[in-house]
Amino acid sequence: MTEGPAVPLDRPVLDAIAALAALDGEGPVLVASDFDGVLAPLVDDPSASRPTPGASAALTRLAALPPGRARTALVSGRNLAALAELSSPPAGVLLVGSHGAERGAVLGSGAVETLPFALEPDQADALRAVSDGLEAIAGPVDGAWVEHKPSAAVLHTRRCSPEDARRSVEAAVELGASLPVHTMQGKDVVEIAVVETSKGQAIDALRAELGAVAVVYLGDDVTDERAFAVLHEGDLGIKVGPGETVARVRVSTTDDAAEVLAVLAEHLER
């Protein structure tokens, strides 16, 4: 006997899921989601982030579907290694790290197969300048720290006081403007990348590679708006939490997001 939904979903969400599951096309439904703030609650220590039990269970169900019916992907700003370690995804899940700069897939053994990635010499020089500059900004600020990725560096200010966070963010944005790089702001982060990527570009690439008939995307951050913006009329964008969005529907919490994935899995299993 299975338990009922922990969180009731609004009718627009349920109707949209039912319409997607009823599609009869030549390709799978791509179910893609951000990790932090969607599958895993936001926490002050990023290394402590873990998916909720409901999200893990739903991902396992989705990943077990025939590849012609559905494909599942995690699309995150985290680097690929951290995303794989913290999310513990089941076999078959596609992984997109660093906002699309890194790609991989979870194999049946649980290992992650990664696509080759390398920077050009000028990009490597720019990344060193970005990393050194952000470390100089974060060094004297209590609670600020810098995350280093293969193609970017990220200033984190979640643990800072509001005033320290404001000044640090302003300094990071100024640093980005002074270099041939790409700056993105999210929740308590400023990411400066030397490769132009976005979650929207990643979704477009996955759609084309898989021949997906439709895309479901769940996100909570400003950077997820780029993914919502590339969705087609028959797709479904789901914003998790508050904030302006171009997504079609909204749910409130990570528990809601897990329930969305569970209901979607139930429909796709039919």
Disulfide bonds with the S-S distance in Angstrom:
none
